[in-house]
Amino acid sequence: MESRNDMDWGQRPGRNRQSRRGPGGHGEGRGRRGGPDGPRGMAGMGGMGGRRRRGDIRPLLLAGLIEGPAYGYELMKRLEEKAEGRWRPSPGSVYPMLQQLEDEGLISSTEDGGRKTFVLTESGTAEADASALDRLAEGRGGAGNQLRTELAQLHLAVKQVGLTDNDELTDQAVAAVKTARQAIYRLLADA
């Protein structure tokens, strides 16, 4: 196995750089949203908007339909806009939940041009809570968002150090990161 200093940062042992490229030999080969620090946030940190449990999408879908009828994709866009781009529900969570809500009689659908348009029923309107969208809009803003942004910037800086192949610089960066981690744990201990 290669030593850490011999490995290219972000590369797993036994894999060459070329095999990680996407179609046409470009990029990291991690899909349209980029790698672990792509536009959707950092892997392992739940992304900038984080993940939501399956049950959490139910009140959001109902609240999204308060604004009026929508087809599935349009509803996903409404929720993404309310979250200011930090989060977007996946079709794999939206469409099954829309079917469940329809089965429960909270929404109804009409098919027009191959698209199913969903609308709240009377009982759905009674259950829909517009404040769910307000909570989504509040999301993870403020200081928490600043912390994630700074952490992403630190990650990129450390990655750049790793690409220099300079052992002395790498040792200094390791010491700086270790000092920062210890300082953060002291902050938590004092809180």
N, C-alpha and C positions, 0 to 999 in steps of 0.2 A: 504494500500500500504506500502511496506517495505521502511524504511528510506534508504538514500544513504549509510550510514555506514553498514547497515545490508545486503545490496545487494552485490553479487559477481560482480566485475568489468566486464563490457562487457555483463552482463546478463540483460535482460529486465524483469521488474516486471511481476510476474504471470507465468514465464517460469522457469522450473527447468533446471539444468545443463545437465541432461541426455537427455532431449528432443532436445538439440542443437547439439548432437553428430551426426556424419555422419554414413554411413553404417558400420556395425560391431562395433559400439560404439566408434569409434575413431574420433578425429579431431573435428572441429567446424561445420561440415556439410554444408560447403559453396562451395562445388564443388572442382574440381581438382586444382584450382588456389589458394586455401587457403582462409583465412579470409580477413578482411579489410586491414591487413598489410602483405598480402601474397607476393609472389615473383613478382607480377605485380604492386605493389605500394600501396599507401594508398587510401582508399575509401574517398570520399569527396574532395580529392585533384586532382581528374582527373587521378589518377594513375601516375606512373613515366613517362609514355609517353603521357598521356592525351588522351582525346577523340578527334576525328576528325569529322567534319560535313560530311554528306553524299557526298556532292559535292566535298569535298577535295580529295576523293579517286580517282576520275576520272583521273586527271593528273598523279597521282602516278601509276595507273595501266598501262596507256599508256607508261610512262617512264620505268616501269618495263619490258615491252615487247620489249624495244629497245635492251636489252641484248639477245633477241632471243625468240623463241616460248616457251610457258609454259602452263601447265594446271593450274587450279585455285589454288590448294594447293601449287604448286611450286611457283606461283606468290606471294602468301601470305608469303611464307618463304623468298623470295627475299626481299620483303619490310621489313620484320622483321629484316633481316640481315643488311639492310641499316640503320635501326633505332637502330642498335646495341642492339636489344632485348627490347628496351624501349616501343615499340608499335608493335602491330600486327593487321592487319585488320581482321574483323570477316567475316566468310562466308556469313552472312546475309547482309553485305554491298558489298562484292566483287562480288558474283555471279549475283545479279540483275544488278550491274553496268556493268559487262562483257556482259550481255545480251543486255543492252541498247547500249553499244559501238558497239556491233555486228549489232544491228538494224540500227544504224547510219552509218554503213559501215566503221567504223574506225578500226575494227578488224574482222578477220574471224576465223572460227574454223573448225577443222576436228576431227572426233571421231575415236579413236584408242583404242581398248581393253576396252571399257566402259568409257574412259576418253576423255574429250574434250580438245584438245590442241589449244590454241589461238595464233594468230600471227597478227602483225600489217599489215594493208593494206597500199597502197600507200598514201591515204589521212590520215590514222592514223599516218604514219611515219612523215608526214608533220606537224601534230598537236602535236606529242609527244615532250615533253621538258625534256631533261635529267637533267636539273638543278632542277627539282622537287625532284629528288632523292637526290641531294646534299643538298637541304633544309631539307629533311627528315633526312639525316645523321647528319646535324648540330643540328637539333632538339632542345632538351633541355639539352644541356651539360653545362659544366662550373659551374659558381657560382650558377645558379639556381638548378642544379642537387645536388650540395653540400648542399644547403639549405634544399631541400627535404629529403636528406639522414639524415641530423642532426635532422630534425623535426621527422622523423620516429624513430630515436634513442631516442629522448625525449619522444615520445609517449610510447615506450616500457619501458623506465625507470619509467614513471608515472604509467603505468599499474602494474609494479612490486611493487611500493609503495602501490597501491590500494589493492594488494593481501596480504600485511602484516597484515592488520586489526589492524593497530596501528594508533589511532586517532591523536596523537601528530605528528607522522611522516607525516601523510596525510595533516595535517594543514600546516606543514613546506613546503611540496611539492606544495600545493596550493599557498602559498605566493611566492615561487620561480617562479612558472609559471606565476603568476600575474605580478611579477616584470619584467620578461622577455617580456611579452606581452606589458607592458607599455613602456619598453625601445625600442621595435621595432616600436611602434607608434611614439615615439619621433624621431627615425631615419627617418621615413617617413615625419614627420612634418618639419624636418630640410633639407630634400632633395630638 
